[in-house]
Amino acid sequence: MKKLFTLLFSAIVFVAQAQINLGLVGKFYFTLGSKDNEVNIDHSLYDGLTGFSNPTPTADRFGNANHAYYFNGSAAFYYYNTSSPQTPDFFDLNNMDAVSFSVWVKPDANSLTSNRCILARWNSDPFKEQFLLELTNSANTLVAIRVVNANGDYDTTSYATGQWHHIVFTYNKNDNNRHKIYVNGALKYNQTFTGVYANSSSNTPFLIGLRSNGFNGFLGAIDDINIYNKALTDAEVTCLYNEPDPTTTSPVTLGVTLSASPTSVCVGNPVTLTATPSGAVANYSWDAGNGNPAITSTTATATATPTFSSTYTVKVTDASGCYGAMASVVVPVYDLPLPTIVQNANTLNTQTFSSYQWRLNGNDINGATAQNYTATQNGSYTVRVTDANGCSNTSAAVNVTVSSLSEVADFSSVIFPNPTSNVLHIDCSEDIQAIEVADVTGRIIIAENNLSTRNLQLATSILAEATYFIHIKTTTGKTAVKSFAKQ
């Protein structure tokens, strides 16, 4: 004989993850006839339903005695706070970002006398109906999406009674409200839905084996109920379907921690991410978050260069890909300081930072590590600063001509025209021995020696349009520095 199942559902949302132990928010093992080894289940809210008999321990799909529960058609478990009516958030489907239900069932051969409820948050008020997963007594499997008090999408499939079957339901809002039903690892139903979903109600309990109104009690065995806050993938459903006998197979235990070095960075600087695994980790995958370049590393270390404060995540899996662990680390990213130089005569100032280094023509000035500096030479001045976050940056250059150095007693010099195009005239009160023309970085562009003349015409056509400094040295050792512009 054949039994069939029905699913009626309300609004839920999808968030992608991986591996069957990730995103698991609740699990009913039913191991050894006990409710004391469940995952994320508050036992003060979990008991037999008043007025109905309790399910009895029975063998699971592997033949292990007392590793599942048998429901006789008038037995149920409930999960509900009777003193302050509420159901945990992960059963409130309207408020979840995603959902998947996985359950093993073995319907009795004589179940055809009625529909048989497996899992439900159901209420006689259609505006409080959340979902209903049940086997039907019809000739085909009916999958209906609850719309207020009407059925929506349908699907047909059938399977044998007296045998264990694995049923999975997933919903993905980000994929056009897509619903999927898997039976025994195979995808049987895959549709999008555009209807209006029924309202949720925190006063509707989550029941196993019965509707809340007492109808359609399950007749057969139920085991291993998993509830996820994500839509399981095809691969994850296959992993669940092929899970080995837990009494003969050691559980897969994986762990991972994630660290960043340095723990924070300045914009443009790299960070090294290091995963420290435990257990039989075989694979690594990295998530750089939205807006960052993807990380292609498949090992325990990765390098990233974030441009904003970012959360990095590593996921590890065993060789099968069915079991995994994940860890995240937040890397704060700080903007670079933006120093500017304000000139007042020969004195240069910048904003307040943690440290300073003044430079002349690209070279550090020994001892010039204060917030201000008094120029003693003509040239191009910059300041490199470091802020409280340890981030450093260099200001734009300021060209300084110190008037007291441009002329020495009994020595004068004139350059013209300024700006110049092709020729710069240099007139001095003493014989010129040598001249050098440098750019604002201090790089020498033109150098002439052994001149012995007081009047010089210097060809400047080879120079690009910019500001330059001309260093004049006389035969008696006197010097002068003047700036000019090439246009």
C-alpha positions in Angstrom: 0.0 0.0 0.0 1.1 3.6 -0.5 0.9 6.7 1.8 1.2 10.2 0.6 2.1 13.5 2.2 0.9 17.1 2.3 2.7 20.3 3.1 1.0 23.6 3.8 3.3 26.6 4.5 3.6 30.4 5.3 6.2 33.0 4.6 9.9 32.4 5.3 13.2 33.7 4.0 16.5 32.1 2.7 20.1 32.7 3.8 22.8 30.5 2.1 25.3 28.5 4.0 26.8 25.0 3.6 27.1 21.6 5.3 24.4 19.8 7.3 25.6 20.9 10.7 25.7 24.6 9.9 22.5 26.6 10.2 21.0 23.8 12.4 18.8 25.6 14.9 16.9 22.7 16.3 17.1 18.9 16.3 15.0 16.1 17.8 17.1 12.9 17.9 14.7 10.7 19.8 17.7 8.6 20.8 17.2 5.8 23.4 13.6 6.9 23.9 14.8 10.1 25.6 14.2 13.8 24.9 17.3 14.9 26.8 19.9 14.9 24.0 18.2 17.3 21.6 19.9 20.4 20.0 18.7 23.9 21.0 15.5 22.5 22.5 14.3 23.9 25.8 12.9 20.9 27.7 10.7 23.1 29.9 8.7 23.8 26.7 8.8 20.2 25.4 6.5 17.4 26.6 3.6 15.1 25.7 0.4 16.9 24.8 -2.2 17.1 27.5 -5.2 14.8 26.8 -3.2 12.6 24.4 -1.0 9.6 25.0 2.8 9.9 24.8 4.6 8.4 21.8 6.5 5.2 22.7 10.2 4.3 21.9 10.7 2.1 18.8 13.5 1.1 16.5 15.1 3.6 14.1 15.8 3.0 10.3 19.0 1.2 11.2 17.2 -1.2 13.5 18.5 0.3 16.7 16.0 -0.3 19.5 14.6 2.8 21.2 16.2 5.3 18.8 12.9 6.6 17.4 9.3 7.2 18.6 6.1 5.4 17.5 2.9 7.5 17.3 -0.3 5.5 17.5 -2.6 8.1 15.9 -3.6 9.8 19.2 -0.1 10.6 20.6 1.9 13.8 20.2 4.8 15.9 21.5 4.4 19.6 21.7 6.9 22.5 22.0 5.2 25.4 23.6 5.4 27.7 26.7 2.0 27.2 28.4 2.7 29.7 31.2 3.5 32.5 28.8 2.3 31.3 25.4 5.1 31.5 22.8 6.9 29.3 20.4 10.7 29.8 19.8 11.7 32.1 17.0 13.0 29.3 14.8 9.5 27.9 14.6 8.0 31.3 13.7 8.4 31.0 10.0 7.3 34.6 9.1 10.2 35.9 11.1 12.9 33.6 9.8 15.3 34.4 7.1 15.1 30.9 5.7 13.9 27.5 6.6 14.3 23.8 6.0 12.7 20.8 7.7 14.2 17.3 7.5 12.4 14.3 9.0 12.4 10.5 8.8 9.0 8.8 8.9 7.8 5.2 8.7 4.0 5.2 8.1 2.0 2.1 9.1 0.4 0.1 6.4 -3.1 0.9 7.8 -2.5 4.7 7.8 -4.8 5.2 4.7 -7.9 5.7 6.9 -7.0 9.4 7.4 -4.4 12.1 6.7 -1.5 11.7 9.1 0.2 14.8 10.5 4.0 14.7 10.9 4.9 18.3 11.9 2.6 21.3 12.3 2.1 24.8 13.6 -1.6 24.7 12.9 -4.6 26.6 14.2 -8.3 26.4 13.4 -8.0 30.1 12.6 -6.6 30.2 9.0 -4.9 33.5 9.8 -2.7 31.8 12.4 -1.8 28.7 10.3 1.9 28.5 9.7 2.6 25.1 8.2 1.5 21.5 8.0 3.5 18.5 6.9 1.4 15.4 6.7 0.8 12.1 4.8 -2.5 12.0 3.0 -5.0 9.2 2.3 -5.5 10.3 -1.2 -4.2 8.6 -4.3 -1.4 11.1 -4.9 0.9 13.2 -2.7 -0.6 16.7 -2.3 1.8 19.7 -1.6 -0.2 22.8 -0.9 1.0 26.3 0.0 -1.4 27.8 2.5 -2.9 31.1 1.3 -5.2 32.4 4.0 -7.7 29.5 4.0 -7.1 28.2 0.5 -4.7 25.7 -1.0 -2.1 26.9 -3.5 0.5 24.9 -5.5 0.1 21.1 -5.8 2.4 18.2 -6.6 2.0 14.5 -6.9 4.3 11.6 -5.8 3.8 8.4 -3.8 5.8 6.0 -1.7 5.4 2.8 0.1 4.1 2.4 3.7 5.8 0.1 6.2 9.2 1.6 5.1 11.4 4.5 6.3 11.3 7.6 4.1 13.3 10.8 4.3 11.3 14.1 3.7 12.8 17.5 3.3 11.1 20.9 2.8 13.0 24.1 1.9 11.9 27.6 1.2 14.0 30.4 -0.4 12.5 33.9 -0.4 15.5 35.3 -2.3 14.8 32.9 -5.2 11.3 34.1 -6.0 9.7 32.4 -3.0 10.9 29.0 -4.2 9.6 25.8 -2.4 11.3 22.4 -2.7 10.3 19.0 -1.5 12.7 16.1 -1.4 11.8 12.5 -0.8 14.5 9.9 -0.2 17.2 12.3 -1.4 15.4 13.1 -4.7 14.0 16.5 -5.6 10.2 15.9 -6.2 8.9 19.4 -6.1 10.5 22.7 -7.2 8.2 25.7 -7.7 8.1 29.4 -7.0 5.0 30.9 -5.3 3.5 34.4 -5.5 0.5 34.1 -3.2 -0.2 36.0 0.0 0.9 34.0 3.0 -1.1 33.4 6.1 -0.3 35.4 9.2 1.9 33.9 11.9 0.9 33.5 15.6 3.3 33.0 18.5 0.4 31.4 20.3 0.3 28.4 18.0 2.4 25.5 19.3 4.8 23.4 17.3 3.5 19.8 17.4 5.0 16.5 16.4 2.6 13.8 15.3 -0.7 15.8 15.6 -2.5 19.0 14.5 -3.1 21.4 17.3 -6.9 20.8 16.9 -6.4 17.1 17.7 -7.0 15.8 14.2 -5.0 13.6 11.9 -2.7 12.0 14.4 0.3 10.3 12.9 0.3 6.5 12.7 3.8 5.1 12.5 7.4 6.0 13.5 9.1 9.5 13.4 12.8 10.2 13.9 15.6 12.7 13.4 13.8 16.0 13.0 16.2 18.7 11.8 15.2 22.4 11.6 17.5 24.8 9.7 17.5 28.6 9.3 18.6 28.2 5.7 17.4 26.5 2.5 19.3 23.2 2.2 21.1 22.5 -1.1 20.7 19.4 -3.1 24.1 18.2 -1.9 23.2 18.8 1.8 19.9 16.9 1.3 22.0 14.0 -0.1 24.3 14.1 2.9 21.3 14.0 5.3 19.8 11.1 3.4 23.0 9.1 3.5 23.9 9.8 7.1 25.4 6.6 8.6 24.2 4.7 11.7 25.3 6.8 14.6 25.7 3.8 16.8 28.4 2.3 14.6 30.0 5.4 13.2 32.0 7.9 15.2 30.5 11.4 15.0 32.3 13.9 12.8 33.5 16.7 14.9 35.1 19.7 13.2 36.2 23.1 14.6 38.0 26.2 13.4 39.1 29.5 14.7 40.1 32.5 12.6 42.7 35.2 13.4 43.9 38.3 11.5 47.5 39.8 11.5 47.6 42.6 12.0 44.3 42.8 13.8 43.5 46.1 12.1 44.9 47.8 9.0 45.2 51.1 7.3 43.6 51.6 3.8 45.8 50.0 1.2 47.6 47.6 3.6 47.2 43.8 3.5 46.0 41.5 6.3 46.9 37.9 6.7 44.1 35.6 7.7 44.9 32.3 9.5 42.5 29.5 10.1 43.3 27.1 12.9 41.3 23.8 12.4 40.5 20.9 14.7 39.2 17.6 13.5 39.5 16.0 10.1 39.4 19.2 8.1 40.0 18.6 4.4 38.7 21.7 2.6 38.8 25.5 3.1 36.7 28.2 1.5 36.8 31.9 2.2 34.2 34.7 2.1 35.4 38.3 1.9 31.9 39.8 2.3 30.2 42.2 0.0 32.3 44.9 -1.7 35.7 43.2 -1.2 37.7 41.3 -3.8 37.1 37.5 -3.6 39.6 35.4 -1.8 40.7 32.5 -4.0 42.8 30.7 -1.4 41.8 27.0 -0.6 44.3 26.6 2.2 44.4 27.6 5.9 45.9 31.0 5.2 44.7 33.9 3.0 45.7 37.5 2.3 43.3 40.3 1.8 43.5 44.1 1.3 40.3 45.5 2.6 39.2 49.1 1.7 36.7 49.3 4.6 36.1 47.5 7.9 35.2 44.0 6.9 34.1 40.6 8.3 36.0 37.7 6.8 34.7 34.1 7.2 36.3 30.8 6.6 34.3 27.6 6.2 36.0 24.2 6.6 34.6 20.7 5.7 35.5 17.1 6.0 36.5 15.1 2.9 32.8 14.2 2.2 31.8 17.9 2.3 28.8 16.9 4.5 30.1 18.3 7.8 31.6 21.6 8.4 32.5 24.4 10.7 32.9 28.2 10.2 34.5 31.1 12.0 34.6 34.9 11.3 36.9 37.8 12.2 36.3 41.5 12.0 39.1 43.5 10.6 38.8 47.3 11.3 40.2 49.4 8.5 41.2 53.0 9.1 41.5 55.9 6.7 44.8 57.5 6.1 45.6 60.9 7.7 45.5 63.9 5.4 48.1 66.4 6.5 48.4 69.8 5.0 51.1 72.4 5.4 50.3 76.0 6.3 53.2 78.4 5.7 53.7 81.6 7.7 57.0 83.2 6.4 59.6 80.6 7.2 57.5 78.6 9.7 55.6 75.5 8.5 52.7 74.0 10.5 50.4 71.0 10.1 47.4 69.5 12.0 47.7 67.5 15.2 48.8 63.9 14.8 50.7 61.4 16.9 54.1 61.9 15.2 55.8 63.9 12.5 58.8 63.8 10.2 59.6 66.9 8.1 61.4 66.4 4.8 63.4 68.7 2.5 63.5 67.7 -1.2 62.4 64.2 -0.2 64.9 63.6 2.5 64.2 63.5 6.2 65.4 66.5 8.2 67.3 65.3 11.3 65.4 66.2 14.4 62.5 67.8 12.6 59.8 65.8 14.4 57.5 68.4 15.9 54.1 69.7 14.7 55.9 72.8 13.2 59.2 73.5 11.6 61.1 76.6 10.7 62.7 76.4 7.3 66.5 77.2 7.1 67.0 76.3 3.5 65.2 77.0 0.2 63.5 73.9 -1.3 60.5 71.6 -1.4 59.1 70.7 2.1 56.8 67.9 3.0 55.7 66.3 6.3 55.0 62.6 6.9 52.6 62.1 9.8 51.3 59.1 11.8 47.9 59.2 13.5 46.5 57.4 16.6 45.6 54.3 14.6 49.2 53.9 13.3 48.3 55.1 9.8 50.8 57.2 8.0 50.7 59.6 5.0 52.7 62.4 3.4 51.5 65.9 2.7 51.6 67.7 -0.6 54.9 69.7 -1.1 55.3 73.4 -0.3 58.1 75.3 -2.0 59.9 77.6 0.3 62.3 80.4 -0.5 64.0 81.7 2.6 64.7 85.3 1.9 67.6 85.6 4.4 69.4 82.9 2.5 68.9 84.1 -1.0 71.5 86.8 -0.6 74.8 86.9 1.3 76.5 90.1 2.3 78.5 91.7 -0.6 76.8 89.3 -3.0 73.6 89.7 -5.0 72.0 87.7 -7.8 69.0 88.2 -10.1 67.2 85.7 -12.4 64.8 86.7 -15.2 62.3 86.3 -16.8 60.3 84.4 -14.1 58.3 82.5 -15.3 60.5 81.6 -18.3 60.0 79.7 -21.5 63.3 79.0 -23.2 66.1 81.0 -21.6 66.7 82.1 -18.0 69.1 85.0 -17.5 71.3 84.9 -14.4 73.2 88.1 -13.3 75.5 88.1 -10.2 77.7 90.6 -8.4 80.5 88.0 -8.3 81.8 85.5 -10.8 79.6 82.3 -11.0 81.5 79.1 -10.6 78.7 76.6 -10.9 74.9 76.3 -11.2 72.4 73.4 -10.6 68.7 73.2 -11.5 66.6 70.8 -9.3 63.0 69.9 -9.3 60.8 69.9 -6.2 61.9 66.4 -5.2 65.6 67.5 -5.2 66.5 65.7 -8.4 69.2 67.5 -10.4 68.1 68.3 -13.9 70.8 70.7 -15.2 74.4 71.1 -13.8 77.1 73.4 -15.2 80.6 73.9 -13.7 83.8 76.0 -14.2 81.8 78.9 -15.6 83.7 82.0 -14.2 81.1 84.6 -15.5 78.8 87.1 -13.9 76.2 86.9 -16.6 74.8 83.6 -17.8 72.0 82.6 -20.2 70.7 79.2 -19.3 68.7 77.2 -21.9 65.4 75.9 -20.2 63.6 74.5 -23.2 64.4 70.9 -22.1 62.5 71.5 -18.8 58.9 70.4 -18.4 56.4 72.9 -17.2 56.9 72.9 -13.4 58.6 74.8 -10.5 62.4 74.5 -10.2 65.2 75.6 -7.9 68.4 77.1 -9.2 71.5 76.8 -6.9 74.2 79.4 -7.6 77.7 79.1 -6.3 80.4 81.8 -6.8 84.1 81.4 -7.2 84.5 82.7 -3.6 82.2 79.9 -2.2 79.1 82.0 -1.7 75.7 80.5 -2.5 72.2 81.5 -3.4 69.0 79.4 -4.1 66.2 80.9 -6.2 63.0 79.4 -7.5 61.5 79.9 -11.0 58.7 78.5 -13.0 58.9 77.0 -16.5 55.9 77.5 -18.7 
